[in-house]
Amino acid sequence: MDVFTAYDWIYGISQLAAAFLSVAALTLTLVIYPLHKRPEHRAWNYVLVAIILFGIEAVLAALNAFGITSQPLLAQTLPGVMLGAIIAALVVQLQANKGCT
């Protein structure tokens, strides 16, 4: 049986807190999501994808911190996809601000 140190517990709890905060951010995004039909709010589609992926990443990090599972490929791939979604959201929002539709 593995004995967890104080660092392991603090790290795991911080990962769980990040997962709960991502759920709160997802809830906020879903409340604002109906605005996506307007051209200036189309970037929310990409933000929603990034927040969902962040929630998955936070849960996987918490599971990894407590030694339940290890997913190294997902831990490296998900942040890259999140970054791509955020960059796409920024590009779409910049185009909407310039008047391009």
C-alpha positions, 0 to 999 in steps of 0.5 A: 500500500502506497503512503501519500505525502502531504505534497501528494494530497495537496497536489491531488486536491488542487487538481480536484479543485481545478476540475470543479472550477472547470465544471463551473466554467462549463456551466457559465459557458452553457448559459451564454452559449445560446448567443452563438447564433449571432456572428459576433459570438461564434467564438463561443463554440471553440471556447466551449470545446476548450472548456470541455477538454480542460475539464477532461484534462483536470479529471485525468490529472487528479486521477494521475495525482492519486495514482489511480490511472496514468494516461501520458498520451492524453496528458500531452495531446489534450493541451495541444488541442485546447490551445488550438481551440483557443487560437481558433476562438481568437481568430474567429473573434478578431474576424467578427470584430473587423466586420468579417462574417 
